[in-house]
Amino acid sequence: MTISEEKMVLKVGSKGEIFPPKEIREKLGLKPNQPIVMTIHQDKLIIRKLYSLDEILKTPPKVKISYHAWKQFKDDLNEEYEK
């Protein structure tokens, strides 16, 4: 089962806190004082890890493109824009 498929029942604390279990915190790499983003979508609360700029820059790109292909693409866009 992937993280996105897991379902857990949690209780809201007396002060409104929500504490994800250790297993989930470890899988998501959540640390104490880790910034997160909470989104309300209809009747759902979606909680996501907020990545630091360092974490984002260390992530390999999903698409690889050569310099020459990028330059050609950029030139084509500029040419299209100038029309």
N, C-alpha and C positions, 0 to 999 in steps of 0.2 A: 504494500500500500504506500502511495506517495504522500507527502505532507498535505498536498491539496485535497486528498481524498479522506484524510483522517477527520473524525468528528469526536469531540470530547465535550462532556457536560461539565461546566464550571459554575461556581457560585460567585456572585458579586459580593465583595466584602462589605462590612458594616459602614465603611466610608466611601463605597462605590468603586473600590479597587477591583481590578481583574488581574489575576496572576496566572500566566501560562505555566503549565507543568515544566519541570526541568528538562524532560525529553524534548519538548517543543523548543524551548529556549536554546538547547544545544544544537538541534537540527538547523535552526535559523541563525545561529551565531549571535544571539542576543546577549548582551552584556549588561551589567548594572549601569543605569543612567543612559542606556542606548536610546537615541531618538527613534520614535516610530511615527507612522502616519495612520490615523484612524479615519475611515470613510464610512458614511452611512449610505447604503444603497437599499432603498425600499425598507424592508424590515431586517436588514442584515447590517452587522457591524464588521467591517473589514479592517484588519490590522496588518500593516506591512512594515518591514524593517526599512529605515531610512539610511541609505548608504552614504558613507563619507566620500569626498572627492577622491581621496587616496584609493579607496576600495574600487571606485568606478574606473579610475585610470589604470589600475592593476588588472582589470578584467580584459581578457583578450577580445578583440573585435569579433563579431559574429560573421562578418563578411570580409573577405580579403580581396583587395583590388590592387593592381600594379599602379605605379606612378603614371605610366604612360596611358593606361586605361582611364585613370582619374582625370588626367590632363585633357584627354580627348572628350570625356564626358563634360567637363567644365567648359571647354571651348564650344561644344555643341550647345550647351545651355546659354552661354553668352551670345552666341550667334542667333539663337531662337529669340532671346530677350530683345536683341537689337532690332528685330524685324518690325 
